[in-house]
Amino acid sequence: KARTASDKARKGVMKQLLDVDTKSKLAACSSKKSEECEIYIVEGDSAGGTVKTARNRRTQEVLPLRGKILNEEKAPLEKILVNNEIKTMIAAFGCGIGENFDIKKLRYDKIIILTDADVDGAHISTLLLTFFYRFMPELIYSGKVYRGLPPLYKVDYEKAGSGKTPADAKPKKRGKKKYSEYVFNDFELEKFRKIKENKIIGIQRYKGLGEMDAEQLWETTLDPESRILAQVTISDTVEADDITTTLMSSNVPPRREFIMEEAKYATLDI
């Protein structure tokens, strides 16, 4: 009887903590079929507003997060569950958490983390992945978690025309054709610069998703036919647990050692 009462009390507390109104933050889609629905978790209202405008309203939902969520590797579950951003996210998923987690109740086929292509965006993405890994690992093992990969640059360039004309047509003045291409990192940009027939006439660097208009965001990040998604997977459970503890826990020496060892591969994002 005592155990039953304890379980009932704990479930009551969990329900109270997670009983939040998601309507004010979540831009819902019209479809009720979980197998075709997906949710984009984005940073900030600015990016959230653009994604809401660009999305497919039938199948794509948008949840903007304000600021950075807690580092779940350092905080206890009780503290995590009173964080408004995390509560809203759990309520939106609909599948519970911890012992009450049920993957069958998940409302989406894909959970897509969509952050800016900079250091802050990478940090927010890491915090979200840490939360999923520690408290909702079934999402990852079931292949439901993805990272959206937005471009870092838009390059406008010209190419010389071929100059060829049909035999029965009047010769036309040879001119330049203008093109645009999205580039996802500095390495690709430098590679693009070395193509001799391309004359770059403009480069736009996206500091954040909010700088893209709805059409650009759709064709680069939201359109299932052209977007690039990276599915989050775990190939080695022991290694995943070890690296998460090393990088995200409050134990500083192992993290300092890791950073010193890996610093030679780092590039500055200034």
Short mmCIF file of the C-alpha atoms (twelve columns), coordinates in Angstrom:
data_MODEL
# 
_entry.id   MODEL 
# 
loop_
_atom_site.group_PDB 
_atom_site.id 
_atom_site.type_symbol 
_atom_site.label_atom_id 
_atom_site.label_alt_id 
_atom_site.label_comp_id 
_atom_site.label_asym_id 
_atom_site.label_seq_id 
_atom_site.Cartn_x 
_atom_site.Cartn_y 
_atom_site.Cartn_z 
_atom_site.pdbx_PDB_model_num 
ATOM 1   C CA . LYS A 1   0.000  0.000  0.000   1 
ATOM 2   C CA . ALA A 2   2.837  2.379  0.883   1 
ATOM 3   C CA . ARG A 3   4.590  1.666  -2.414  1 
ATOM 4   C CA . THR A 4   1.374  2.206  -4.372  1 
ATOM 5   C CA . ALA A 5   0.720  5.475  -2.561  1 
ATOM 6   C CA . SER A 6   4.278  6.606  -3.229  1 
ATOM 7   C CA . ASP A 7   3.997  5.795  -6.932  1 
ATOM 8   C CA . LYS A 8   0.675  7.611  -7.148  1 
ATOM 9   C CA . ALA A 9   2.121  10.683 -5.436  1 
ATOM 10  C CA . ARG A 10  5.157  10.709 -7.717  1 
ATOM 11  C CA . LYS A 11  2.986  10.422 -10.807 1 
ATOM 12  C CA . GLY A 12  0.818  13.254 -9.481  1 
ATOM 13  C CA . VAL A 13  3.870  15.479 -9.060  1 
ATOM 14  C CA . MET A 14  5.127  14.542 -12.535 1 
ATOM 15  C CA . LYS A 15  1.736  15.352 -14.053 1 
ATOM 16  C CA . GLN A 16  1.626  18.694 -12.249 1 
ATOM 17  C CA . LEU A 17  5.147  19.579 -13.407 1 
ATOM 18  C CA . LEU A 18  4.404  18.640 -16.990 1 
ATOM 19  C CA . ASP A 19  0.892  20.084 -17.146 1 
ATOM 20  C CA . VAL A 20  1.802  23.104 -19.256 1 
ATOM 21  C CA . ASP A 21  0.121  24.989 -22.040 1 
ATOM 22  C CA . THR A 22  2.093  24.444 -25.237 1 
ATOM 23  C CA . LYS A 23  -0.262 26.425 -27.458 1 
ATOM 24  C CA . SER A 24  1.374  29.766 -26.706 1 
ATOM 25  C CA . LYS A 25  4.773  28.522 -27.956 1 
ATOM 26  C CA . LEU A 26  4.072  25.623 -30.284 1 
ATOM 27  C CA . ALA A 27  3.025  26.303 -33.878 1 
ATOM 28  C CA . ALA A 28  1.009  23.145 -34.518 1 
ATOM 29  C CA . CYS A 29  0.339  21.425 -37.834 1 
ATOM 30  C CA . SER A 30  -3.020 20.275 -39.124 1 
ATOM 31  C CA . SER A 31  -2.199 16.587 -39.644 1 
ATOM 32  C CA . LYS A 32  -2.880 14.164 -36.800 1 
ATOM 33  C CA . LYS A 33  -0.861 11.315 -38.313 1 
ATOM 34  C CA . SER A 34  2.337  10.931 -36.314 1 
ATOM 35  C CA . GLU A 35  4.067  9.037  -39.143 1 
ATOM 36  C CA . GLU A 36  4.025  12.125 -41.381 1 
ATOM 37  C CA . CYS A 37  4.488  14.881 -38.781 1 
ATOM 38  C CA . GLU A 38  7.762  16.452 -37.680 1 
ATOM 39  C CA . ILE A 39  8.713  19.097 -35.140 1 
ATOM 40  C CA . TYR A 40  11.458 21.684 -35.540 1 
ATOM 41  C CA . ILE A 41  13.089 22.859 -32.314 1 
ATOM 42  C CA . VAL A 42  14.608 26.259 -33.049 1 
ATOM 43  C CA . GLU A 43  16.469 28.853 -31.006 1 
ATOM 44  C CA . GLY A 44  14.728 32.138 -30.333 1 
ATOM 45  C CA . ASP A 45  11.576 33.882 -31.498 1 
ATOM 46  C CA . SER A 46  13.281 35.508 -34.496 1 
ATOM 47  C CA . ALA A 47  14.236 32.214 -36.129 1 
ATOM 48  C CA . GLY A 48  10.982 30.697 -34.916 1 
ATOM 49  C CA . GLY A 49  8.956  33.366 -36.697 1 
ATOM 50  C CA . THR A 50  10.711 32.765 -40.006 1 
ATOM 51  C CA . VAL A 51  10.408 28.973 -39.732 1 
ATOM 52  C CA . LYS A 52  6.699  29.278 -38.905 1 
ATOM 53  C CA . THR A 53  6.189  31.334 -42.058 1 
ATOM 54  C CA . ALA A 54  8.235  29.023 -44.303 1 
ATOM 55  C CA . ARG A 55  7.041  25.620 -43.058 1 
ATOM 56  C CA . ASN A 56  4.505  23.207 -44.462 1 
ATOM 57  C CA . ARG A 57  1.605  23.878 -42.093 1 
ATOM 58  C CA . ARG A 58  0.078  20.482 -42.701 1 
ATOM 59  C CA . THR A 59  2.988  18.352 -41.452 1 
ATOM 60  C CA . GLN A 60  5.600  20.604 -39.800 1 
ATOM 61  C CA . GLU A 61  5.381  22.012 -36.275 1 
ATOM 62  C CA . VAL A 62  7.715  24.614 -34.770 1 
ATOM 63  C CA . LEU A 63  8.792  25.017 -31.150 1 
ATOM 64  C CA . PRO A 64  10.999 28.062 -30.428 1 
ATOM 65  C CA . LEU A 65  13.199 27.877 -27.321 1 
ATOM 66  C CA . ARG A 66  14.235 30.971 -25.424 1 
ATOM 67  C CA . GLY A 67  17.893 30.933 -24.469 1 
ATOM 68  C CA . LYS A 68  19.856 27.825 -23.560 1 
ATOM 69  C CA . ILE A 69  18.247 24.987 -21.651 1 
ATOM 70  C CA . LEU A 70  19.813 23.468 -18.542 1 
ATOM 71  C CA . ASN A 71  22.819 21.178 -18.792 1 
ATOM 72  C CA . GLU A 72  21.042 17.947 -17.831 1 
ATOM 73  C CA . GLU A 73  24.328 16.199 -17.028 1 
ATOM 74  C CA . LYS A 74  24.756 18.525 -14.052 1 
ATOM 75  C CA . ALA A 75  21.162 19.092 -12.880 1 
ATOM 76  C CA . PRO A 76  18.881 16.617 -11.056 1 
ATOM 77  C CA . LEU A 77  15.606 15.539 -12.684 1 
ATOM 78  C CA . GLU A 78  13.540 17.570 -10.190 1 
ATOM 79  C CA . LYS A 79  15.279 20.787 -11.272 1 
ATOM 80  C CA . ILE A 80  15.102 19.883 -14.933 1 
ATOM 81  C CA . LEU A 81  11.353 19.305 -14.830 1 
ATOM 82  C CA . VAL A 82  10.603 22.786 -13.492 1 
ATOM 83  C CA . ASN A 83  12.409 24.386 -16.431 1 
ATOM 84  C CA . ASN A 84  9.699  25.885 -18.658 1 
ATOM 85  C CA . GLU A 85  11.488 25.189 -21.949 1 
ATOM 86  C CA . ILE A 86  12.002 21.521 -21.114 1 
ATOM 87  C CA . LYS A 87  8.452  21.095 -19.793 1 
ATOM 88  C CA . THR A 88  7.027  22.577 -22.980 1 
ATOM 89  C CA . MET A 89  9.185  20.276 -25.100 1 
ATOM 90  C CA . ILE A 90  8.174  17.119 -23.186 1 
ATOM 91  C CA . ALA A 91  4.507  18.090 -23.322 1 
ATOM 92  C CA . ALA A 92  4.740  18.671 -27.081 1 
ATOM 93  C CA . PHE A 93  6.302  15.241 -27.692 1 
ATOM 94  C CA . GLY A 94  3.475  13.550 -25.789 1 
ATOM 95  C CA . CYS A 95  5.428  10.392 -24.925 1 
ATOM 96  C CA . GLY A 96  6.347  11.166 -21.302 1 
ATOM 97  C CA . ILE A 97  9.756  10.895 -19.674 1 
ATOM 98  C CA . GLY A 98  11.738 8.482  -17.510 1 
ATOM 99  C CA . GLU A 99  9.719  5.502  -16.262 1 
ATOM 100 C CA . ASN A 100 6.575  6.909  -17.887 1 
ATOM 101 C CA . PHE A 101 8.151  7.139  -21.347 1 
ATOM 102 C CA . ASP A 102 6.207  5.409  -24.135 1 
ATOM 103 C CA . ILE A 103 7.607  5.737  -27.670 1 
ATOM 104 C CA . LYS A 104 4.238  4.669  -29.099 1 
ATOM 105 C CA . LYS A 105 2.725  7.945  -27.889 1 
ATOM 106 C CA . LEU A 106 5.280  10.119 -29.701 1 
ATOM 107 C CA . ARG A 107 3.444  12.607 -31.905 1 
ATOM 108 C CA . TYR A 108 6.171  12.940 -34.534 1 
ATOM 109 C CA . ASP A 109 8.137  10.825 -36.960 1 
ATOM 110 C CA . LYS A 110 11.057 13.275 -36.795 1 
ATOM 111 C CA . ILE A 111 12.349 15.598 -34.064 1 
ATOM 112 C CA . ILE A 112 14.627 18.079 -35.823 1 
ATOM 113 C CA . ILE A 113 17.036 20.322 -33.926 1 
ATOM 114 C CA . LEU A 114 17.475 23.446 -36.033 1 
ATOM 115 C CA . THR A 115 20.003 25.944 -34.678 1 
ATOM 116 C CA . ASP A 116 22.247 28.602 -36.176 1 
ATOM 117 C CA . ALA A 117 25.418 27.458 -37.949 1 
ATOM 118 C CA . ASP A 118 27.703 28.948 -35.274 1 
ATOM 119 C CA . VAL A 119 29.231 28.077 -31.888 1 
ATOM 120 C CA . ASP A 120 26.142 29.088 -29.881 1 
ATOM 121 C CA . GLY A 121 23.952 27.006 -32.153 1 
ATOM 122 C CA . ALA A 122 26.243 24.006 -31.691 1 
ATOM 123 C CA . HIS A 123 26.113 24.469 -27.900 1 
ATOM 124 C CA . ILE A 124 22.308 24.566 -27.838 1 
ATOM 125 C CA . SER A 125 22.210 21.471 -30.032 1 
ATOM 126 C CA . THR A 126 24.612 19.690 -27.666 1 
ATOM 127 C CA . LEU A 127 22.474 20.557 -24.619 1 
ATOM 128 C CA . LEU A 128 19.362 19.195 -26.334 1 
ATOM 129 C CA . LEU A 129 21.132 15.992 -27.367 1 
ATOM 130 C CA . THR A 130 22.406 15.532 -23.813 1 
ATOM 131 C CA . PHE A 131 18.835 15.827 -22.514 1 
ATOM 132 C CA . PHE A 132 17.493 13.312 -25.034 1 
ATOM 133 C CA . TYR A 133 20.344 10.898 -24.360 1 
ATOM 134 C CA . ARG A 134 20.013 10.966 -20.577 1 
ATOM 135 C CA . PHE A 135 16.234 11.115 -20.128 1 
ATOM 136 C CA . MET A 136 14.631 10.039 -23.430 1 
ATOM 137 C CA . PRO A 137 17.259 7.771  -25.063 1 
ATOM 138 C CA . GLU A 138 14.599 5.742  -26.886 1 
ATOM 139 C CA . LEU A 139 14.109 8.734  -29.181 1 
ATOM 140 C CA . ILE A 140 17.687 8.342  -30.413 1 
ATOM 141 C CA . TYR A 141 17.696 4.539  -30.521 1 
ATOM 142 C CA . SER A 142 14.460 4.639  -32.547 1 
ATOM 143 C CA . GLY A 143 16.021 7.018  -35.085 1 
ATOM 144 C CA . LYS A 144 13.648 9.901  -34.358 1 
ATOM 145 C CA . VAL A 145 16.213 12.648 -33.643 1 
ATOM 146 C CA . TYR A 146 17.839 14.706 -36.392 1 
ATOM 147 C CA . ARG A 147 19.912 17.835 -36.797 1 
ATOM 148 C CA . GLY A 148 18.990 20.252 -39.525 1 
ATOM 149 C CA . LEU A 149 22.045 21.570 -41.388 1 
ATOM 150 C CA . PRO A 150 21.443 25.141 -42.590 1 
ATOM 151 C CA . PRO A 151 23.910 26.785 -44.997 1 
ATOM 152 C CA . LEU A 152 26.472 29.274 -43.739 1 
ATOM 153 C CA . TYR A 153 26.817 31.234 -46.990 1 
ATOM 154 C CA . LYS A 154 24.891 32.163 -50.098 1 
ATOM 155 C CA . VAL A 155 27.237 32.782 -53.038 1 
ATOM 156 C CA . ASP A 156 26.170 34.765 -56.109 1 
ATOM 157 C CA . TYR A 157 28.392 34.208 -59.139 1 
ATOM 158 C CA . GLU A 158 28.612 34.507 -62.896 1 
ATOM 159 C CA . LYS A 159 29.575 32.043 -65.595 1 
ATOM 160 C CA . ALA A 160 30.510 32.869 -69.161 1 
ATOM 161 C CA . GLY A 161 27.860 31.840 -71.689 1 
ATOM 162 C CA . SER A 162 28.648 29.048 -74.138 1 
ATOM 163 C CA . GLY A 163 28.304 31.362 -77.143 1 
ATOM 164 C CA . LYS A 164 26.705 28.556 -79.202 1 
ATOM 165 C CA . THR A 165 23.640 29.385 -81.284 1 
ATOM 166 C CA . PRO A 166 21.454 27.317 -83.630 1 
ATOM 167 C CA . ALA A 167 22.418 27.398 -87.323 1 
ATOM 168 C CA . ASP A 168 19.250 29.277 -88.333 1 
ATOM 169 C CA . ALA A 169 19.434 31.807 -85.520 1 
ATOM 170 C CA . LYS A 170 21.118 35.171 -85.453 1 
ATOM 171 C CA . PRO A 171 24.325 35.278 -83.407 1 
ATOM 172 C CA . LYS A 172 23.776 36.726 -79.942 1 
ATOM 173 C CA . LYS A 173 26.190 38.743 -77.917 1 
ATOM 174 C CA . ARG A 174 28.055 36.492 -75.528 1 
ATOM 175 C CA . GLY A 175 27.164 37.395 -71.979 1 
ATOM 176 C CA . LYS A 176 27.319 36.333 -68.358 1 
ATOM 177 C CA . LYS A 177 24.793 34.125 -66.597 1 
ATOM 178 C CA . LYS A 178 24.087 34.771 -62.936 1 
ATOM 179 C CA . TYR A 179 23.704 31.919 -60.470 1 
ATOM 180 C CA . SER A 180 23.316 31.427 -56.717 1 
ATOM 181 C CA . GLU A 181 24.512 28.537 -54.608 1 
ATOM 182 C CA . TYR A 182 24.326 27.722 -50.900 1 
ATOM 183 C CA . VAL A 183 27.547 26.739 -49.139 1 
ATOM 184 C CA . PHE A 184 27.567 25.005 -45.773 1 
ATOM 185 C CA . ASN A 185 31.026 25.719 -44.349 1 
ATOM 186 C CA . ASP A 186 34.305 27.582 -44.911 1 
ATOM 187 C CA . PHE A 187 35.977 24.554 -46.500 1 
ATOM 188 C CA . GLU A 188 33.292 24.374 -49.195 1 
ATOM 189 C CA . LEU A 189 33.547 28.125 -49.742 1 
ATOM 190 C CA . GLU A 190 37.300 27.957 -50.373 1 
ATOM 191 C CA . LYS A 191 36.774 25.018 -52.693 1 
ATOM 192 C CA . PHE A 192 34.163 27.024 -54.594 1 
ATOM 193 C CA . ARG A 193 36.527 30.010 -54.942 1 
ATOM 194 C CA . LYS A 194 39.053 27.836 -56.787 1 
ATOM 195 C CA . ILE A 195 36.676 27.022 -59.636 1 
ATOM 196 C CA . LYS A 196 38.123 29.208 -62.391 1 
ATOM 197 C CA . GLU A 197 34.988 29.600 -64.510 1 
ATOM 198 C CA . ASN A 198 33.080 31.002 -61.523 1 
ATOM 199 C CA . LYS A 199 33.332 34.736 -60.919 1 
ATOM 200 C CA . ILE A 200 31.983 35.501 -57.453 1 
ATOM 201 C CA . ILE A 201 30.001 38.746 -57.382 1 
ATOM 202 C CA . GLY A 202 28.605 38.513 -53.860 1 
ATOM 203 C CA . ILE A 203 28.787 36.452 -50.660 1 
ATOM 204 C CA . GLN A 204 26.167 36.588 -47.922 1 
ATOM 205 C CA . ARG A 205 27.058 35.055 -44.577 1 
ATOM 206 C CA . TYR A 206 24.081 33.993 -42.514 1 
ATOM 207 C CA . LYS A 207 24.678 34.874 -38.874 1 
ATOM 208 C CA . GLY A 208 21.431 33.138 -38.000 1 
ATOM 209 C CA . LEU A 209 18.335 31.506 -39.404 1 
ATOM 210 C CA . GLY A 210 16.430 34.734 -38.827 1 
ATOM 211 C CA . GLU A 211 18.467 36.389 -41.591 1 
ATOM 212 C CA . MET A 212 16.976 34.110 -44.243 1 
ATOM 213 C CA . ASP A 213 13.664 34.929 -45.829 1 
ATOM 214 C CA . ALA A 214 10.917 32.305 -45.891 1 
ATOM 215 C CA . GLU A 215 11.714 31.137 -49.432 1 
ATOM 216 C CA . GLN A 216 15.433 30.659 -48.686 1 
ATOM 217 C CA . LEU A 217 14.695 28.801 -45.454 1 
ATOM 218 C CA . TRP A 218 12.231 26.503 -47.167 1 
ATOM 219 C CA . GLU A 219 14.531 25.467 -50.002 1 
ATOM 220 C CA . THR A 220 17.619 24.996 -47.832 1 
ATOM 221 C CA . THR A 221 16.318 23.619 -44.549 1 
ATOM 222 C CA . LEU A 222 12.612 22.690 -44.575 1 
ATOM 223 C CA . ASP A 223 11.827 21.203 -47.976 1 
ATOM 224 C CA . PRO A 224 12.082 17.380 -47.665 1 
ATOM 225 C CA . GLU A 225 13.208 17.236 -51.306 1 
ATOM 226 C CA . SER A 226 16.255 19.485 -50.890 1 
ATOM 227 C CA . ARG A 227 17.116 19.879 -47.186 1 
ATOM 228 C CA . ILE A 228 20.034 18.154 -45.483 1 
ATOM 229 C CA . LEU A 229 19.326 16.296 -42.239 1 
ATOM 230 C CA . ALA A 230 21.828 14.429 -40.068 1 
ATOM 231 C CA . GLN A 231 20.237 11.545 -38.180 1 
ATOM 232 C CA . VAL A 232 21.570 11.186 -34.637 1 
ATOM 233 C CA . THR A 233 22.682 7.615  -33.945 1 
ATOM 234 C CA . ILE A 234 24.679 5.770  -31.285 1 
ATOM 235 C CA . SER A 235 27.087 3.122  -32.549 1 
ATOM 236 C CA . ASP A 236 28.868 2.461  -29.248 1 
ATOM 237 C CA . THR A 237 26.830 2.832  -26.056 1 
ATOM 238 C CA . VAL A 238 29.827 2.705  -23.710 1 
ATOM 239 C CA . GLU A 239 31.750 5.306  -25.700 1 
ATOM 240 C CA . ALA A 240 28.681 7.561  -25.957 1 
ATOM 241 C CA . ASP A 241 28.172 7.447  -22.197 1 
ATOM 242 C CA . ASP A 242 31.850 8.146  -21.550 1 
ATOM 243 C CA . ILE A 243 32.116 11.117 -23.910 1 
ATOM 244 C CA . THR A 244 28.872 12.640 -22.594 1 
ATOM 245 C CA . THR A 245 30.140 12.410 -19.016 1 
ATOM 246 C CA . THR A 246 33.557 13.811 -19.972 1 
ATOM 247 C CA . LEU A 247 32.251 16.838 -21.868 1 
ATOM 248 C CA . MET A 248 29.069 17.716 -19.996 1 
ATOM 249 C CA . SER A 249 29.548 16.828 -16.315 1 
ATOM 250 C CA . SER A 250 30.862 19.106 -13.534 1 
ATOM 251 C CA . ASN A 251 34.137 17.146 -13.356 1 
ATOM 252 C CA . VAL A 252 36.534 19.629 -14.997 1 
ATOM 253 C CA . PRO A 253 39.951 17.827 -15.305 1 
ATOM 254 C CA . PRO A 254 38.848 15.153 -17.845 1 
ATOM 255 C CA . ARG A 255 37.178 17.842 -19.964 1 
ATOM 256 C CA . ARG A 256 40.285 20.053 -19.859 1 
ATOM 257 C CA . GLU A 257 42.434 17.097 -20.911 1 
ATOM 258 C CA . PHE A 258 40.065 16.320 -23.790 1 
ATOM 259 C CA . ILE A 259 40.077 19.943 -24.991 1 
ATOM 260 C CA . MET A 260 43.876 20.176 -24.878 1 
ATOM 261 C CA . GLU A 261 44.200 16.952 -26.856 1 
ATOM 262 C CA . GLU A 262 41.613 17.906 -29.504 1 
ATOM 263 C CA . ALA A 263 42.482 21.622 -29.764 1 
ATOM 264 C CA . LYS A 264 44.887 20.963 -32.642 1 
ATOM 265 C CA . TYR A 265 41.900 20.071 -34.820 1 
ATOM 266 C CA . ALA A 266 39.849 23.140 -33.885 1 
ATOM 267 C CA . THR A 267 39.131 26.190 -36.024 1 
ATOM 268 C CA . LEU A 268 38.168 29.548 -34.571 1 
ATOM 269 C CA . ASP A 269 34.685 30.924 -35.205 1 
ATOM 270 C CA . ILE A 270 35.230 34.650 -34.692 1 
# 
